[in-house]
């Protein structure tokens, strides 16, 4: 049962022997596993989820998805974020993915606990299962939430309320049987049924000895809880009142294990226990959660209202929806996130730092539609050693400026120029940048 750890855009090839990897950018699978991945590539591409691309007859190239894929032969492929260009740091990338997911899903970080220490070097799916088991253990110590369930049955004695309509329709030969309704105070609730299903999946899938032992113990303690027969329906019925507050920690982990968030919730002969996330979307939600803390309470961070590029025949065409709008009274700023590694040293007219012209067209349209052609906008990219400070402003006009800002993934902070800083909030300080010429000045300023 091999575990191969790679990162985004890694190449997957065919191995004549067993599975192996070459750093974080190349891995080799047996022919059967490679063929299975090719089949999933075709199926998912038809469904709109391009997790990988064909690169010749004997190669696949991963796309912007991170997480874990398990092949039918048991080989596990762990895909980590590629937030730096050349460093093979699997531990740092794995830690970053966990931090981002904890922030996005509002899971309290407890990396110092003994259970998490033992799971530090395990694949991402083992970490999720370990965190779920730990959260479920804490929940059971506090006690499951019980509720009254209405029971309708036939008995030879009276209990609760006699159902007169059913009783009057009963044949004379069954006059001695009572049709009754009564309430039973039990743990048969949607939340508990879902936890039982997720626990069963952990028992069957985990390869970590500590997680497996605790899962078996919890399975015994939850033996009286029925399993959910309608997972999607029970997820929608999950309660959110104050009496369910102690379920908050376990809910996102339960949903992850039930694969409701994964594009690889597979159907067919082999149901892959996979857990994959679009990195662009994960980064966007992580930035949004961090910005809400960094800019509060002066600025309000939210999604964009719907604006359109043009109208035709009385109808609005081409929806324009940036990732975030920052509001302070009547002042408005537009932000858009991009999961891409920029190079601040590639400042010539040909390289353009790695920026895409289409992104600038998009931001110009946002500036006209949301800001009326006058205001401040920003493209937000992940920070790394080659892009540690904001680039100087790009001027669409004398009134409309676009900034390209780094986002510190470790600290969850946006690195920004002085006039962007919220008053009374701690954020990295920067000095005014030099104009775009060949060299940049040495001024240095981070979302279950």
N, C-alpha and C positions, 0 to 999 in steps of 0.2 A: 504494500500500500504506500506508494511513493507520493511525496508532496513536493511539487515544483513551484517555486516562487519567482514570479516575473513582475514586470510593471507594464503600464500602458504602452502600446505600440510595439510590444515585443513580437518577435517572429517565432512561430510554432512550426517545427518540421517533423520529419519522420525519422525514427531511430530504428536501426536494425536489431538492437538489443533491447534493454529495458529503458524506461524513461530517464532522462538526464537533462541538465540545464547548463548553460554557459553564461554565467553572470545573471543579471536581471533582464537582459534584452534578447535572450534566445533560449528556447526549450525544445526538447525532442521527445515525442511520444511514440509508443508502438503504433503500428499501422492501423490496428482496430480502433484505438482511441482517436487517432487522427481522422479516420473515416467518419467516426461518430461526430466529431467536432465539425467536419465539413457538412454533414447532414443537418446539424443544428444551425450552422451558418445560413444554409439555404432556407430553412424553415423560418428562422427569425427575421431574415432579410425580407421575406415575403410579408411578415407581420409588421414591418416597420422598425424593428430593433436591430440596427447594424452593429453587432457586438464585435465583429471581426471582418476582415476582407481577404479575399483570395489573393495570393502573391505567387503566381505560378502554379504548376501542377502539384508541387510537393511542399508548399509553404502556405501558412495562414499568418496574417498580421492582425494583432489585437487592435481594437479601437478604444475610444474614451469610456471604457467601462472598467470598474474595479470591483473586487469581491472574490468569490470562490466558485469554481466550477468543478464538479466531481464527475469523472467519466465512469461508464459502466464497469470497467475493470478495477475500479477503486482508486485510480490515479487522481490526485487532487491538484488542480491548477489554481494557485493563489495569485491574483492580479492586484498589484499595489499602485498607488498614484505615482506619476512621474512628475514631481514638482521641481526637480533639479535636472540639469542636462546630463551630467557625466558621473555622478556619484552613485556607486552601488551600495546604498545604505538601506537594506531591507528592514532593519529594526526601526530606523527613523520614519520610513514610509509607512510601516505598519502602525506605529504609534500615532502618526498624523491621521491616518484613516480612522482609527478608533476615536481620536479626539473630535474630529469633524462629525462623525456619526453621533457621538454622545451629545454634542451641541445641537445638532439638527433635530434629534429625537428627544431632547431634553432628558437625557439619562445622566444621573449624577455620577461624576468620575470618582472611582474608588480604586485607582491603580495600585494603591499601597496595601490593599488587603491581601491576605495570604493566598486566596483563590486566584486573584488577578496576577500575583507574582508568578505562580506556577503556569499561568496561561500566557505569559509575556511573549514567548517565542513560538507559540502555536499559531496555526493558520487562523485567518479571520473568522471563519465559521465556528471554530472551536472556542474562540474568545466569546462570540455571541452566545453560544450554548452555555458556556461557563457562567457568563453574566446572568443569563436567564435563570439558571438553576440557583444561583446565589440569591437573586431577587425573589424567586418563588419560595425558597427556604425562609427568607425573612417574612414573606407574606403569610406562610403557614404558621409561623410562630406567633404572629399577631392574630391569626384566625381568619378563615374564609368568611365571606359575606353570605349569609343565609337569606332566604326569601320564602314567602308563602307561594305554594304551587297548588292550583285548583285541580283536584282529582275527581273524575267521574267514573263510577264503577257500580257493579251489582254486588250486593252482599245479603247475607241472611239476617242481618241486624241493622238497626238504624244508627247512623253516625252523621253528624252534620245536618244537611238539609235534604229532605226528600224531594226529588225531581218529579213533581206531580204530572207534568205533561208526558214524560216517558213512562211513568207508572200507570197512567190511565190507558195508554196504548198497549200495555203488556197483556199477553194472552192469559186466560184463566188458569191454564196449567202452570203458569209461573207467578201466580199471585203471592206465593210465599217469599219471593225474591224482591228486595228493595232496590230501587234505582236512587242512589244517593250522590250528593256532592259534598266534598269537605276539603279543607285546606291543610296541607302538610308543610311544616316549616323545615326546609331542606336546603342543601347546597346546590341544588339543580338550577343554576343560573347560567346565562350565556357566557359570562366571564369565566366561570369555573369550568364549564365544558370545554372552552377553548384552551384553557391552561392544561387540561388533561390531555388533549390532543397534542399540544406542543411538547408536553413532557414525554409522551410516548415516542415522538419523533426523536427527541434527544436521546432517549434510552437506546433507540435503534441505530443512531448515526454516530454518536460521539466515539472518539478513539482515545480520549483522555481518561485515564483510570480514575482520577479523583472526581471528575464530572460524572462518570458512569456510576460510581458507588453512591454518590449523593442523589443522583437521579433515580436509582433503584429504591433508595430509602423513601424519597418523596412519592414515588409511585405507589408504595405500600400505604402511605398516609393518605393518598387521594384515591384509594381503591373504590370508595363508595360514590365518587363523582362520575356521572355518566359522560361519555364522549360526545362531542359535538357531531351531529350528522349534517348540519348545514353551516359550514364555517363562515361563508360570506354573510349569511343572514345574522349569525351570532355576533360577528364583528360589528355590524351596523347597530346591533342592540346593546353594545357595551355601554354600561352606565357611566355617567360622569358627575354625579352629584357628590356632595361632601362626604357621604358615607362610603364612597368608593375611592377616597383620596389615597388610601394605602395600596391601591392597585395601580397607581400612576406609573411607578417605576417599572413594573413588569410588563405593562401593556405593549410598548413599542418593541420590546425584545420578543414577546410572544408573536406579534405580527410579522417580525422578520423571519422567525423560524417557520411560521406557516406560509412563508413565501408570498404573502400578498403584495409585497413591494418589489418583487424580483421579476425582471423580464424573462427569467428562465424558470418560471413555474410551469414545468413541462408536463405535457400530456402524452400518453402512449404507453408502450410496454415498459420503458424505463423512465421512472420519475426521478429526475436528477435533483439531489439535495443541493441546489445551487443558490447563490445569493449574490446578485450582480447589481451594481448601481451606476447610472450615468454620471460620470465625474463632473461634467459641466453643470448638471443640475444640483449635485451635492455641494459643489463649490458655491454656487449661487445662494443656496439656502444657508450655508455656513456663514457666508459674508453677511447675509441679511440678519441672522440672529446676532452676530457680533456687532454690526452697525447699530442695531436697536439699543444695545447696552452702551456703546461708545458715545452716541450722540444724544442720549436721553439726559435730562428731560427737555433740553432746549429745542431739539429737532425731532420731528416725527418721521420715522422711516416706514414706508409702506409700499405696496404695489401701485402700479400705474393705472390710472383711469384709461379707458379705451379712447384713443384718437385714431383718425384715419388719414391716410396719405392724400386721398383725393375722393371725389364723388363722380358718379357716372350714371346718367339716366335717373337721377333722383335717389340713387343708393350710394352708400359709402363703401369704398373699396380699399383694400390693403391696410389691415389693422396694424397700428404702431404701439407696441407695448414694451417699454424698457423694463429692466429688472426692478429698479427701485426709484422712488421719488422721495427726496428729502424736503420736508416742509417746515418752515418757521414763519408763521404768520402768512404774509403774502409772498414771501421769498420761496423760490422753488429751485431745486437742483436735480439733475437727471444723472443716474448712475447705471452702468451696464457692466456685467462681469464677463470675463473671458478666461477660460482655463487653458492657458498657453504660456510657455516659457519664453519670455522676451530676453533680448540681449542688448543692454544699454550701451555697449561699446560699438554695436553695428549701426552707427549713426549716419552713414552715407545715404545718398539718394536712392541707391539701388537696394540696400538691405532694409532701411527704414525701421530698424530695431526689431524686425519680425512682425510689425503691424500689418494688418490687412486693410486694403483700400475699401473693401465692402463694409467693414466695420465703421469707417469714417463716413461713408455715405449714410449708413444707418443712423449714426449719431447726429449728423447734420439734419436728417429728417426729424429726429426727436427734438432737436433744438428749435426748429421752425414750428412744429406742431404744439409742443408743450411750453416752450419759453418765448414764443413769438419772435424768435431771432435774436434774443438778447438774454444772456445769463451764463451760468457755469454748468459744465457737464464733466463727467469723468468715466473713463474706461478703467476697470479694476482688474489687475492681473496678479497672480501669486508672486510673492517676494522670494528672491533667492540671491546668492552672492553676485550674480551678474546683473541683477536688477534690484538694487537695495534702496533706491531713492526715486522720487517722482521725476519724470521728464519735464522739461519746461513746456509751457502751455502751447497748444496748437490753436492758432487764431483762424476761425472761419470768417470773422469780421471783427471790427473794432468792439462790438458789443457781445459777441458769442465766442466763448473759449471752451476748449476741450483739454482736460488734463488726463494724463496716463499715470495712474497711481499704483504702487505696490501694496499688497495686502500681506501683513505678517501672519503667516499661518500658525506659527507657534504660539503667539500671544493673542491672536484674534483681534488685531488692531489695523485700521487703515492708516497708512503713512501718507501724510498730506501736507500741502503748503500751509503757511501760517494763517492766511485769511480763511481757510476752510475749517480751522479747528473750532469745535464747540466751546463756548466760554465755560470755564470752571471744570473742564473735563481733562483728564490726563491723556495725552496722546503724544507720539513722537514728534519732536520739534524739527523743523527744517528751515533752512535759510533760502532766500530767493535764488532760483536757478539761473545759470547762464543761458544765453540765447542758443538756439540750435546752430552750432557750427561743427566742426569735425570732432572736437573733444568736449566732454562734459566736465563741469567743475567738480571738485572733490567734496562738495557739501553732502552731508549724510543726515538723514533725518535725526501684537499683531494682533451651531451649524457652523425613529424610531423612532 
